[in-house]
Amino acid sequence: MLLNYACGRETGLVDPQTWNRAEVTRRVFNIDLSKYRNFQKIHATAVRCLDIDPVEGRYLLSGSLDGVIVVYDLENPSGSPSYTHPMICTVGHSNPHCHKHSIETIQWYPLDTGMFTSSGTDQTLKVWDTNTLVAADTFNFPEKVNCHDLSPVSVSHNLIAVGTNKSQAHLIDLRTGSATHILREHREAILTVRWSTSHEHVLATGSQDNKVMLWDIRSAKGSLLILDQYNGEDYASSNSVSTAHNGAVNGIMFTSDGLHLVTVGTDCRMRLWNSVSGRNMMVNYGRLDNDSKTCVKFSLSSSSEPEAIFIQDFDSTNINMYDMWSGSKVRSLEGHYSQVNVVVYHPEYQELYSAGADRNMLVWMPQTGQEMAYDDYLSDLNTDKNTKRTKVNFTSRVAMQDAWSSDED
């Protein structure tokens, strides 16, 4: 199939965007656990959150249950399939600015790797200087901070949306260091907040009151939309309150184009919505036994067709992959020994990084044949001590098992 795309691209019958989308799709749907790439093990407790820097796509932040922060380098300068990504720096317990309890969200500043943010159960949101590892600003809240988010597309504001165990969502202005807005329509704790990936002033919030609300932060009239799982049908008329789920909403993700969003709730359902009309797309993903009391950190692919959803399996140690549009479960990714806490997708490499209660951070990458060639290389290395010969064999195997050469069928 991909060989046909390559021939079409060479003759000009296939445009570059179509070619790129086909290759990205192939890579996304061939993701599996990497046997030879891993991360230097630093965390002594469960890893709660991860974030890839959106500027260079090179640095990975991780935050753990005991408040420790680690920055990793995702670049592999060796070119070898076998590589351990090193720690660049860490904020440990010896740092006076370290979080006292679990870090629930960690996030790079969208425009500059010189700054990142973290928040957690010690009721604080911290803004960090990456170069000095000093908290340049600390915001204190009277209750546990469940989540926070910075807009990935904002050019006119530097607002951090914060969800806490209270029913209000807070907007913190990085420029002034003060709270500028409080969004008050929810009735219970806010478990998840997420800025739109296409509109800098649109924010989505999910709460224990079963609601998902979309806000235009420029408006003083309240929320723009309250998502209704029944789309206003008559059989829901007995319920005077519109709800997105029949349980607490603890996860929200916008698609890369911002036209849709995916939500998960403790009613064991995952739903796809049109973010413009607020319409439930009625995609059936089956039952997800989601009983999490905290924000569910899942991820969506981008530039693939169809898009894929990567979300932890709440009944096992696996990561489940779903076709976003059909709702079908594509496969389960096995590798962790305990519950997975977070999954993040790298849009440039089409890779996944995950972490969980087993303290492990795993790399999931497209299976292009390079690791198979490396397996053969290691096997030959054990039986033949001729270094020069084995290097030639490894190079030739990589060439023979190119990323797309065997995809004709």
Stockholm file with secondary structure:
# STOCKHOLM 1.0

chainA/1-409         MLLNYACGRETGLVDPQTWNRAEVTRRVFNIDLSKYRNFQKIHATAVRCLDIDPVEGRYLLSGSLDGVIVVYDLENPSGSPSYTHPMICTVGHSNPHCHKHSIETIQWYPLDTGMFTSSGTDQTLKVWDTNTLVAADTFNFPEKVNCHDLSPVSVSHNLIAVGTNKSQAHLIDLRTGSATHILREHREAILTVRWSTSHEHVLATGSQDNKVMLWDIRSAKGSLLILDQYNGEDYASSNSVSTAHNGAVNGIMFTSDGLHLVTVGTDCRMRLWNSVSGRNMMVNYGRLDNDSKTCVKFSLSSSSEPEAIFIQDFDSTNINMYDMWSGSKVRSLEGHYSQVNVVVYHPEYQELYSAGADRNMLVWMPQTGQEMAYDDYLSDLNTDKNTKRTKVNFTSRVAMQDAWSSDED
#=GR chainA/1-409 SS CHHHHHHHHHHTSSCHHHHHHHHHHHHHTTEEEEEEEEECCCCSSCEEEEEECTTTSCEEEEEETTSCEEEEECCCTTCCSCEEECEEEEECTTSTTSCSSCEEEEEECTTCTTEEEEEETTSEEEEEETTTTEEEEEEECSSCEEEEEECSSCSSCCEEEEEESSSCEEEEETTTTEEEEEECCCSSCEEEEEECSSCTTEEEEEETTSCEEEEETTCSSCCSEECCTTTTCGGGTTCCSCCSCSSCEEEEEECTTSSEEEEEETTTEEEEEETTTCCBCCCCCCCCCCCCSSCCBCEECCSCSSCEEEEECTTSSCEEEEETTTCCEEEEECCCSSCEEEEEEETTTTEEEEEETTSCEEEEEECCSHHHHHHHHHHHHHHCCCHHHHHHHHHHHHHHTCTTTTCCC
#=GC SS_cons         CHHHHHHHHHHTSSCHHHHHHHHHHHHHTTEEEEEEEEECCCCSSCEEEEEECTTTSCEEEEEETTSCEEEEECCCTTCCSCEEECEEEEECTTSTTSCSSCEEEEEECTTCTTEEEEEETTSEEEEEETTTTEEEEEEECSSCEEEEEECSSCSSCCEEEEEESSSCEEEEETTTTEEEEEECCCSSCEEEEEECSSCTTEEEEEETTSCEEEEETTCSSCCSEECCTTTTCGGGTTCCSCCSCSSCEEEEEECTTSSEEEEEETTTEEEEEETTTCCBCCCCCCCCCCCCSSCCBCEECCSCSSCEEEEECTTSSCEEEEETTTCCEEEEECCCSSCEEEEEEETTTTEEEEEETTSCEEEEEECCSHHHHHHHHHHHHHHCCCHHHHHHHHHHHHHHTCTTTTCCC
//
